[in-house]
Amino acid sequence: MRIYRCGTFWTETRRISWCKFWRSSILRRKRAGCAGERRMSSPSSNPIAALCQVTSTPDKEANFSSCRRLVEQAREGGACMAFLPEGFDFIGSSREETLQLSEALEGETIQRYTRLARQSGVWLSLGGFHERGPDWESDRRIYNSHVIINDQGCIVSVYRKCHLFDVELTGRGVSLKESAFTIPGPQIVPPVPTPLGKVGLAVCYDLRFPELSLALMRQGAEILTYPSAFTVATGAAHWEVLLRARAIETQCFVVAAAQVGRHHQNRTSFGHALLVDPWGEVIGRCGGEEPGLALAEIDMEKLKRVRRDMPVQTHRREAQLYQGHTSTH
């Protein structure tokens, strides 16, 4: 098993500093080093996902520069797809600033990312774009949109966040009402075929609704994405356990890019971006302090083994036990 962390590359037997890691043969695929490097540089290597962690601010230009560097590092690391978190474009300090900075899907921000995908040859998961809604001129409301761009620079899927974060945790300093300016998405979207596998799309608070992940799995998802900007209080309590639960119950890989640190005086995010395999093991991890990048292989043979050895989905008695018994409370 190989575990990748932001800032440091870990194998079972040795640790390599960040700078040395980026110069090493695992990245250039020119020569073999430790056992982990030999496996990664093999012609039969599994595809590599890049898990990104950023600290967005209201400065859209600075945010793009930071994300572009991570995508370039992902390409150098051999990744075929990079996952950016919710609010990769910006995190505003007020409702008014958020609405002012928002754009249409055809605007300059997404155009820059389509060019970046094409130039780098890397697929992009843009975890939560502030997209102006269809009646923007009259109601000034937005979608929280998860955009997938292929390596040719084409938008291949857009999912608009269905579950909005309207939460006030008394005594924990958490008070957010996303619905005050955000339109809930109308539907889930089918999993997207990518070089990694079939990717099911979600955003942040969607993580708390297992019905969504199960629906995506039934539609063929092999990888679930939860790009997020979790608060510190909710992240410390629930982040990792929820991600691992979603992976275990669906027997999917789970990729959760994250925002980290202080965005402005009003908001701080938990970080700890994670990539979890179908057995619930963490195979890619970023810490909770700084932006960075983690790389991990997506081994579809392991997914097949897990589903074969523990055929949970064939054991599910949906029609006999669950249909018609959804609680309204």
Secondary structure by P-SEA (a helix, b strand, c coil): cccccccccccccccccaaaaaacccccccccccaaaaaaacccccbbbbbbbbbccccaaaaaaaaaaaaaaaaaacccbbbbccccccccccaaaaaaaccccccaaaaaaaaaaaaacbbbbccccccccccccccbbbbbbbbbbccccccccccccccccccccccccccccccccccccccccccccccccbbbbbcccccccaaaaaaaaaacccbbbbbccccaaaaaccaaaaaaaaaaaacbbbbbbbcccccccccccccccccccccccccbbbcccccbbbbbbbcaaaaaaaaaacccccccccccccccccccc
